[in-house]
Amino acid sequence: MATFKVERKGNIMQNQGFTLLEMLVVLVIIGLLAGLVGPRLFTQVDHSKVQTAKTQIKMLKGSLEAMRLNIGRFPSADEGLNLLRNPPADEKIKTLWKGPYLDEAVPLDPWNKPYQYSVPGGDGQPFALYSFGGDGQLGGESTNADIGYLPPR
């Protein structure tokens, strides 16, 4: 069995803590760093939301085109994107519908707003499919710009 010997050097025990002033200096430095880095991180978040919206719109367009191959047309404005998940009411088209064309419900855009769908689209497109962007309104610039296949102007 091993034995341990404890030695004490001196009779004074010292407390090795931080003073309040040292703690405040560290907190100020952390605050300054956060102030410099934080805005850059938030702009990256905004740009990633734009990229997510573009990707989701391309995925929805692909689903709409697959459905069109089956039923021979794109959804009407009244049917909208819900036709990707739910069969049409028209019995003639219902037999041609091979959906659902999405595994889950139609997603919301990255700003938690529904994607806009209308017929016809702009620039000769058969439909418009877009997000209003970060501001949730028609038009805008940068991360607030409309994203997708826009309606005629």
NUKE-990659 format. One line per field, with one value per atom (N, C-alpha, C): residue in three letters; atom name; x, y, z. Coordinates in steps of 0.02 Angstrom, whole numbers. Example, Ala and Ser with C-alpha at 12.3 -4.5 7.8 and 13.67 -1.06 7.14 Angstrom:
res: ALA / ALA / ALA / SER / SER / SER
atom: N / CA / C / N / CA / C
X: 660 / 615 / 660 / 642 / 684 / 645
Y: -284 / -225 / -165 / -112 / -53 / 2
Z: 390 / 390 / 390 / 354 / 357 / 394
REM end
This chain:
res: MET / MET / MET / ALA / ALA / ALA / THR / THR / THR / PHE / PHE / PHE / LYS / LYS / LYS / VAL / VAL / VAL / GLU / GLU / GLU / ARG / ARG / ARG / LYS / LYS / LYS / GLY / GLY / GLY / ASN / ASN / ASN / ILE / ILE / ILE / MET / MET / MET / GLN / GLN / GLN / ASN / ASN / ASN / GLN / GLN / GLN / GLY / GLY / GLY / PHE / PHE / PHE / THR / THR / THR / LEU / LEU / LEU / LEU / LEU / LEU / GLU / GLU / GLU / MET / MET / MET / LEU / LEU / LEU / VAL / VAL / VAL / VAL / VAL / VAL / LEU / LEU / LEU / VAL / VAL / VAL / ILE / ILE / ILE / ILE / ILE / ILE / GLY / GLY / GLY / LEU / LEU / LEU / LEU / LEU / LEU / ALA / ALA / ALA / GLY / GLY / GLY / LEU / LEU / LEU / VAL / VAL / VAL / GLY / GLY / GLY / PRO / PRO / PRO / ARG / ARG / ARG / LEU / LEU / LEU / PHE / PHE / PHE / THR / THR / THR / GLN / GLN / GLN / VAL / VAL / VAL / ASP / ASP / ASP / HIS / HIS / HIS / SER / SER / SER / LYS / LYS / LYS / VAL / VAL / VAL / GLN / GLN / GLN / THR / THR / THR / ALA / ALA / ALA / LYS / LYS / LYS / THR / THR / THR / GLN / GLN / GLN / ILE / ILE / ILE / LYS / LYS / LYS / MET / MET / MET / LEU / LEU / LEU / LYS / LYS / LYS / GLY / GLY / GLY / SER / SER / SER / LEU / LEU / LEU / GLU / GLU / GLU / ALA / ALA / ALA / MET / MET / MET / ARG / ARG / ARG / LEU / LEU / LEU / ASN / ASN / ASN / ILE / ILE / ILE / GLY / GLY / GLY / ARG / ARG / ARG / PHE / PHE / PHE / PRO / PRO / PRO / SER / SER / SER / ALA / ALA / ALA / ASP / ASP / ASP / GLU / GLU / GLU / GLY / GLY / GLY / LEU / LEU / LEU / ASN / ASN / ASN / LEU / LEU / LEU / LEU / LEU / LEU / ARG / ARG / ARG / ASN / ASN / ASN / PRO / PRO / PRO / PRO / PRO / PRO / ALA / ALA / ALA / ASP / ASP / ASP / GLU / GLU / GLU / LYS / LYS / LYS / ILE / ILE / ILE / LYS / LYS / LYS / THR / THR / THR / LEU / LEU / LEU / TRP / TRP / TRP / LYS / LYS / LYS / GLY / GLY / GLY / PRO / PRO / PRO / TYR / TYR / TYR / LEU / LEU / LEU / ASP / ASP / ASP / GLU / GLU / GLU / ALA / ALA / ALA / VAL / VAL / VAL / PRO / PRO / PRO / LEU / LEU / LEU / ASP / ASP / ASP / PRO / PRO / PRO / TRP / TRP / TRP / ASN / ASN / ASN / LYS / LYS / LYS / PRO / PRO / PRO / TYR / TYR / TYR / GLN / GLN / GLN / TYR / TYR / TYR / SER / SER / SER / VAL / VAL / VAL / PRO / PRO / PRO / GLY / GLY / GLY / GLY / GLY / GLY / ASP / ASP / ASP / GLY / GLY / GLY / GLN / GLN / GLN / PRO / PRO / PRO / PHE / PHE / PHE / ALA / ALA / ALA / LEU / LEU / LEU / TYR / TYR / TYR / SER / SER / SER / PHE / PHE / PHE / GLY / GLY / GLY / GLY / GLY / GLY / ASP / ASP / ASP / GLY / GLY / GLY / GLN / GLN / GLN / LEU / LEU / LEU / GLY / GLY / GLY / GLY / GLY / GLY / GLU / GLU / GLU / SER / SER / SER / THR / THR / THR / ASN / ASN / ASN / ALA / ALA / ALA / ASP / ASP / ASP / ILE / ILE / ILE / GLY / GLY / GLY / TYR / TYR / TYR / LEU / LEU / LEU / PRO / PRO / PRO / PRO / PRO / PRO / ARG / ARG / ARG
atom: N / CA / C / N / CA / C / N / CA / C / N / CA / C / N / CA / C / N / CA / C / N / CA / C / N / CA / C / N / CA / C / N / CA / C / N / CA / C / N / CA / C / N / CA / C / N / CA / C / N / CA / C / N / CA / C / N / CA / C / N / CA / C / N / CA / C / N / CA / C / N / CA / C / N / CA / C / N / CA / C / N / CA / C / N / CA / C / N / CA / C / N / CA / C / N / CA / C / N / CA / C / N / CA / C / N / CA / C / N / CA / C / N / CA / C / N / CA / C / N / CA / C / N / CA / C / N / CA / C / N / CA / C / N / CA / C / N / CA / C / N / CA / C / N / CA / C / N / CA / C / N / CA / C / N / CA / C / N / CA / C / N / CA / C / N / CA / C / N / CA / C / N / CA / C / N / CA / C / N / CA / C / N / CA / C / N / CA / C / N / CA / C / N / CA / C / N / CA / C / N / CA / C / N / CA / C / N / CA / C / N / CA / C / N / CA / C / N / CA / C / N / CA / C / N / CA / C / N / CA / C / N / CA / C / N / CA / C / N / CA / C / N / CA / C / N / CA / C / N / CA / C / N / CA / C / N / CA / C / N / CA / C / N / CA / C / N / CA / C / N / CA / C / N / CA / C / N / CA / C / N / CA / C / N / CA / C / N / CA / C / N / CA / C / N / CA / C / N / CA / C / N / CA / C / N / CA / C / N / CA / C / N / CA / C / N / CA / C / N / CA / C / N / CA / C / N / CA / C / N / CA / C / N / CA / C / N / CA / C / N / CA / C / N / CA / C / N / CA / C / N / CA / C / N / CA / C / N / CA / C / N / CA / C / N / CA / C / N / CA / C / N / CA / C / N / CA / C / N / CA / C / N / CA / C / N / CA / C / N / CA / C / N / CA / C / N / CA / C / N / CA / C / N / CA / C / N / CA / C / N / CA / C / N / CA / C / N / CA / C / N / CA / C / N / CA / C / N / CA / C / N / CA / C / N / CA / C / N / CA / C / N / CA / C / N / CA / C / N / CA / C / N / CA / C / N / CA / C / N / CA / C / N / CA / C / N / CA / C / N / CA / C / N / CA / C / N / CA / C / N / CA / C / N / CA / C / N / CA / C / N / CA / C / N / CA / C / N / CA / C / N / CA / C / N / CA / C / N / CA / C / N / CA / C / N / CA / C / N / CA / C / N / CA / C / N / CA / C / N / CA / C / N / CA / C
X: 42 / 0 / 45 / 28 / 68 / 47 / 94 / 79 / 100 / 64 / 77 / 94 / 143 / 163 / 142 / 106 / 83 / 129 / 157 / 201 / 168 / 177 / 152 / 211 / 209 / 262 / 237 / 255 / 234 / 167 / 152 / 89 / 35 / 49 / 1 / -31 / -97 / -134 / -159 / -147 / -168 / -226 / -274 / -331 / -312 / -313 / -293 / -353 / -395 / -455 / -445 / -497 / -495 / -529 / -505 / -538 / -597 / -640 / -698 / -675 / -624 / -598 / -573 / -538 / -514 / -572 / -623 / -682 / -717 / -722 / -754 / -714 / -648 / -606 / -617 / -620 / -632 / -700 / -752 / -819 / -821 / -786 / -784 / -750 / -696 / -662 / -708 / -742 / -789 / -845 / -870 / -922 / -898 / -837 / -809 / -801 / -777 / -770 / -838 / -887 / -955 / -983 / -969 / -992 / -961 / -900 / -867 / -887 / -894 / -909 / -983 / -1026 / -1098 / -1131 / -1122 / -1155 / -1135 / -1073 / -1052 / -1088 / -1097 / -1133 / -1206 / -1238 / -1308 / -1318 / -1272 / -1279 / -1273 / -1231 / -1225 / -1290 / -1323 / -1388 / -1439 / -1441 / -1488 / -1474 / -1410 / -1393 / -1409 / -1401 / -1418 / -1493 / -1534 / -1606 / -1625 / -1591 / -1604 / -1586 / -1530 / -1510 / -1560 / -1585 / -1634 / -1698 / -1721 / -1781 / -1771 / -1714 / -1701 / -1703 / -1674 / -1673 / -1742 / -1782 / -1850 / -1893 / -1884 / -1923 / -1906 / -1843 / -1824 / -1854 / -1855 / -1884 / -1960 / -1994 / -2065 / -2080 / -2038 / -2047 / -2040 / -1991 / -1983 / -2044 / -2072 / -2133 / -2192 / -2198 / -2252 / -2245 / -2184 / -2173 / -2187 / -2170 / -2185 / -2261 / -2297 / -2370 / -2399 / -2372 / -2397 / -2390 / -2336 / -2328 / -2384 / -2409 / -2462 / -2531 / -2548 / -2616 / -2624 / -2568 / -2571 / -2576 / -2571 / -2574 / -2545 / -2530 / -2509 / -2571 / -2565 / -2623 / -2650 / -2714 / -2744 / -2725 / -2739 / -2725 / -2765 / -2827 / -2868 / -2841 / -2817 / -2789 / -2723 / -2681 / -2617 / -2572 / -2526 / -2476 / -2506 / -2567 / -2599 / -2611 / -2615 / -2626 / -2566 / -2509 / -2451 / -2460 / -2502 / -2513 / -2582 / -2632 / -2701 / -2728 / -2764 / -2791 / -2842 / -2848 / -2895 / -2968 / -3012 / -3084 / -3113 / -3086 / -3110 / -3096 / -3150 / -3144 / -3102 / -3105 / -3066 / -2991 / -2972 / -2901 / -2879 / -2926 / -2909 / -2880 / -2905 / -2879 / -2808 / -2789 / -2722 / -2671 / -2696 / -2653 / -2618 / -2552 / -2512 / -2475 / -2502 / -2469 / -2478 / -2457 / -2431 / -2361 / -2348 / -2286 / -2234 / -2254 / -2208 / -2215 / -2159 / -2161 / -2195 / -2189 / -2218 / -2261 / -2290 / -2331 / -2289 / -2322 / -2288 / -2251 / -2186 / -2148 / -2164 / -2153 / -2155 / -2086 / -2083 / -2018 / -1976 / -1912 / -1870 / -1891 / -1936 / -1961 / -2030 / -2048 / -2111 / -2173 / -2168 / -2225 / -2237 / -2300 / -2312 / -2282 / -2261 / -2238 / -2298 / -2286 / -2338 / -2341 / -2402 / -2412 / -2468 / -2457 / -2509 / -2498 / -2550 / -2549 / -2572 / -2541 / -2477 / -2419 / -2359 / -2299 / -2273 / -2220 / -2189 / -2140 / -2121 / -2072 / -2090 / -2154 / -2176 / -2180 / -2169 / -2174 / -2247 / -2263 / -2332 / -2361 / -2317 / -2339 / -2287 / -2308 / -2263 / -2259 / -2198 / -2186 / -2129 / -2144 / -2094 / -2107 / -2055 / -2059 / -2050 / -2083 / -2075 / -2008 / -1969 / -1904 / -1912 / -1859 / -1855 / -1906 / -1927 / -1975 / -2047 / -2061 / -2130 / -2173 / -2143 / -2181 / -2155 / -2197 / -2178 / -2122 / -2072 / -2015 / -1961 / -1919 / -1865 / -1797 / -1746 / -1677 / -1639 / -1585 / -1540 / -1579 / -1577 / -1612 / -1687 / -1711 / -1782 / -1812 / -1772 / -1796 / -1838 / -1884 / -1925 / -1880 / -1894 / -1852 / -1894 / -1872 / -1906 / -1928 / -1981 / -2010 / -2066 / -2053 / -2096 / -2156 / -2210 / -2269 / -2255 / -2299 / -2291 / -2297 / -2259 / -2260 / -2295
Y: -58 / 0 / 62 / 111 / 172 / 223 / 262 / 316 / 382 / 435 / 501 / 548 / 590 / 639 / 708 / 746 / 813 / 863 / 909 / 960 / 1028 / 1068 / 1135 / 1183 / 1228 / 1277 / 1343 / 1359 / 1422 / 1414 / 1463 / 1461 / 1504 / 1536 / 1581 / 1547 / 1548 / 1523 / 1583 / 1584 / 1641 / 1621 / 1667 / 1657 / 1683 / 1642 / 1661 / 1675 / 1723 / 1741 / 1804 / 1825 / 1885 / 1942 / 2002 / 2060 / 2080 / 2121 / 2145 / 2185 / 2224 / 2264 / 2220 / 2166 / 2120 / 2087 / 2070 / 2040 / 2089 / 2152 / 2203 / 2214 / 2215 / 2223 / 2166 / 2105 / 2047 / 2053 / 2072 / 2079 / 2134 / 2189 / 2242 / 2217 / 2180 / 2152 / 2104 / 2061 / 2014 / 2053 / 2106 / 2147 / 2180 / 2205 / 2236 / 2186 / 2127 / 2075 / 2055 / 2048 / 2030 / 2085 / 2148 / 2204 / 2205 / 2180 / 2178 / 2117 / 2061 / 1998 / 1988 / 2009 / 1997 / 2020 / 2083 / 2105 / 2064 / 2043 / 2002 / 1934 / 1906 / 1842 / 1849 / 1904 / 1914 / 1925 / 1958 / 1966 / 1898 / 1854 / 1787 / 1748 / 1757 / 1724 / 1747 / 1813 / 1839 / 1811 / 1807 / 1780 / 1705 / 1669 / 1598 / 1587 / 1633 / 1628 / 1639 / 1685 / 1696 / 1633 / 1602 / 1540 / 1484 / 1479 / 1428 / 1439 / 1501 / 1516 / 1497 / 1514 / 1496 / 1420 / 1384 / 1311 / 1282 / 1306 / 1281 / 1297 / 1355 / 1374 / 1327 / 1310 / 1263 / 1194 / 1173 / 1109 / 1109 / 1163 / 1168 / 1170 / 1205 / 1208 / 1138 / 1100 / 1031 / 989 / 997 / 959 / 980 / 1045 / 1070 / 1041 / 1038 / 1011 / 936 / 900 / 828 / 817 / 859 / 853 / 871 / 922 / 942 / 885 / 847 / 790 / 739 / 731 / 684 / 710 / 771 / 795 / 840 / 859 / 898 / 973 / 997 / 1069 / 1086 / 1150 / 1174 / 1190 / 1196 / 1214 / 1282 / 1290 / 1356 / 1399 / 1463 / 1508 / 1487 / 1463 / 1441 / 1377 / 1330 / 1268 / 1281 / 1322 / 1340 / 1281 / 1292 / 1240 / 1183 / 1191 / 1136 / 1075 / 1086 / 1031 / 983 / 1005 / 960 / 907 / 920 / 874 / 842 / 877 / 853 / 843 / 788 / 776 / 829 / 840 / 891 / 870 / 918 / 904 / 878 / 899 / 879 / 804 / 765 / 692 / 671 / 708 / 690 / 695 / 746 / 756 / 714 / 698 / 659 / 591 / 562 / 496 / 501 / 559 / 569 / 589 / 616 / 642 / 584 / 584 / 529 / 550 / 599 / 628 / 588 / 614 / 681 / 690 / 750 / 767 / 796 / 805 / 826 / 777 / 761 / 714 / 744 / 810 / 844 / 902 / 939 / 997 / 1048 / 1090 / 1143 / 1186 / 1194 / 1232 / 1307 / 1339 / 1411 / 1436 / 1499 / 1526 / 1535 / 1550 / 1556 / 1611 / 1655 / 1708 / 1690 / 1626 / 1598 / 1628 / 1643 / 1667 / 1616 / 1609 / 1562 / 1588 / 1540 / 1558 / 1581 / 1628 / 1657 / 1617 / 1601 / 1565 / 1600 / 1613 / 1642 / 1620 / 1628 / 1610 / 1670 / 1691 / 1668 / 1702 / 1680 / 1711 / 1765 / 1797 / 1848 / 1818 / 1857 / 1837 / 1771 / 1762 / 1703 / 1639 / 1643 / 1584 / 1565 / 1500 / 1479 / 1496 / 1507 / 1524 / 1568 / 1601 / 1639 / 1603 / 1594 / 1560 / 1597 / 1631 / 1674 / 1687 / 1715 / 1739 / 1814 / 1848 / 1920 / 1940 / 1893 / 1909 / 1929 / 1958 / 1973 / 2022 / 2070 / 2120 / 2099 / 2044 / 2020 / 2062 / 2106 / 2151 / 2146 / 2163 / 2162 / 2212 / 2191 / 2235 / 2227 / 2277 / 2276 / 2265 / 2273 / 2265 / 2219 / 2192 / 2149 / 2090 / 2079 / 2023 / 2034 / 2094 / 2109 / 2102 / 2086 / 2080 / 2017 / 2019 / 1960 / 1907 / 1844 / 1788 / 1738 / 1717 / 1664 / 1683 / 1651 / 1663 / 1713 / 1775 / 1830 / 1839 / 1871 / 1883 / 1939 / 1947 / 2002 / 2069 / 2118 / 2183 / 2233
Z: 0 / 0 / 0 / -43 / -50 / 1 / 25 / 72 / 40 / 57 / 30 / 87 / 73 / 123 / 99 / 139 / 122 / 156 / 114 / 142 / 134 / 184 / 181 / 179 / 131 / 126 / 154 / 210 / 241 / 276 / 317 / 354 / 322 / 264 / 234 / 174 / 172 / 114 / 76 / 12 / -29 / -73 / -82 / -126 / -195 / -246 / -314 / -357 / -341 / -380 / -422 / -457 / -498 / -461 / -472 / -443 / -488 / -461 / -499 / -560 / -552 / -608 / -665 / -648 / -700 / -737 / -699 / -731 / -778 / -758 / -800 / -864 / -859 / -918 / -967 / -942 / -985 / -1019 / -982 / -1010 / -1064 / -1054 / -1104 / -1168 / -1161 / -1220 / -1257 / -1222 / -1254 / -1290 / -1258 / -1289 / -1353 / -1353 / -1413 / -1470 / -1453 / -1504 / -1533 / -1490 / -1514 / -1558 / -1542 / -1583 / -1652 / -1657 / -1723 / -1764 / -1732 / -1767 / -1778 / -1732 / -1735 / -1799 / -1821 / -1882 / -1944 / -1947 / -2004 / -2004 / -1945 / -1941 / -1962 / -1941 / -1958 / -2032 / -2067 / -2139 / -2174 / -2147 / -2176 / -2167 / -2111 / -2099 / -2151 / -2164 / -2214 / -2283 / -2302 / -2368 / -2372 / -2317 / -2319 / -2326 / -2299 / -2308 / -2381 / -2415 / -2486 / -2526 / -2510 / -2545 / -2531 / -2470 / -2453 / -2494 / -2499 / -2537 / -2611 / -2640 / -2710 / -2720 / -2673 / -2678 / -2672 / -2624 / -2615 / -2676 / -2706 / -2765 / -2823 / -2832 / -2885 / -2872 / -2809 / -2792 / -2806 / -2788 / -2800 / -2875 / -2913 / -2986 / -3016 / -2993 / -3017 / -3002 / -2943 / -2925 / -2968 / -2982 / -3026 / -3096 / -3121 / -3189 / -3191 / -3139 / -3136 / -3136 / -3099 / -3097 / -3165 / -3198 / -3264 / -3314 / -3309 / -3354 / -3345 / -3284 / -3270 / -3289 / -3268 / -3278 / -3339 / -3369 / -3432 / -3423 / -3361 / -3350 / -3281 / -3272 / -3207 / -3166 / -3100 / -3059 / -3078 / -3071 / -3079 / -3019 / -3023 / -2967 / -2905 / -2915 / -2859 / -2827 / -2868 / -2841 / -2806 / -2837 / -2807 / -2794 / -2748 / -2731 / -2692 / -2666 / -2630 / -2674 / -2740 / -2786 / -2786 / -2762 / -2757 / -2703 / -2653 / -2598 / -2599 / -2627 / -2624 / -2694 / -2706 / -2773 / -2793 / -2858 / -2881 / -2871 / -2871 / -2863 / -2929 / -2985 / -3051 / -3062 / -3071 / -3077 / -3138 / -3193 / -3253 / -3238 / -3202 / -3188 / -3128 / -3084 / -3025 / -3043 / -3096 / -3116 / -3145 / -3170 / -3198 / -3145 / -3090 / -3037 / -3002 / -3000 / -2970 / -2907 / -2873 / -2815 / -2752 / -2697 / -2688 / -2718 / -2740 / -2774 / -2725 / -2664 / -2610 / -2553 / -2520 / -2464 / -2403 / -2395 / -2338 / -2363 / -2317 / -2335 / -2374 / -2412 / -2449 / -2397 / -2405 / -2354 / -2356 / -2300 / -2297 / -2319 / -2340 / -2358 / -2294 / -2300 / -2240 / -2191 / -2211 / -2167 / -2140 / -2145 / -2120 / -2152 / -2216 / -2256 / -2312 / -2335 / -2390 / -2456 / -2497 / -2564 / -2604 / -2649 / -2691 / -2757 / -2778 / -2841 / -2879 / -2943 / -2985 / -3057 / -3096 / -3167 / -3206 / -3259 / -3286 / -3252 / -3268 / -3241 / -3288 / -3268 / -3309 / -3359 / -3408 / -3459 / -3494 / -3508 / -3545 / -3504 / -3439 / -3396 / -3386 / -3380 / -3371 / -3302 / -3253 / -3185 / -3151 / -3098 / -3056 / -2989 / -2965 / -2901 / -2868 / -2812 / -2783 / -2709 / -2677 / -2607 / -2608 / -2562 / -2557 / -2526 / -2502 / -2472 / -2399 / -2372 / -2301 / -2276 / -2318 / -2294 / -2301 / -2337 / -2344 / -2389 / -2430 / -2473 / -2545 / -2591 / -2662 / -2674 / -2712 / -2727 / -2674 / -2669 / -2620 / -2651 / -2612 / -2635 / -2587 / -2611 / -2573 / -2544 / -2478 / -2449 / -2443 / -2459 / -2460 / -2530 / -2580 / -2649 / -2656 / -2704 / -2720 / -2751 / -2736 / -2757 / -2795 / -2853 / -2889 / -2958 / -2982 / -3048 / -3038 / -3056 / -3036 / -3083 / -3059 / -3101 / -3150 / -3200 / -3246 / -3209 / -3233 / -3200 / -3243
REM end
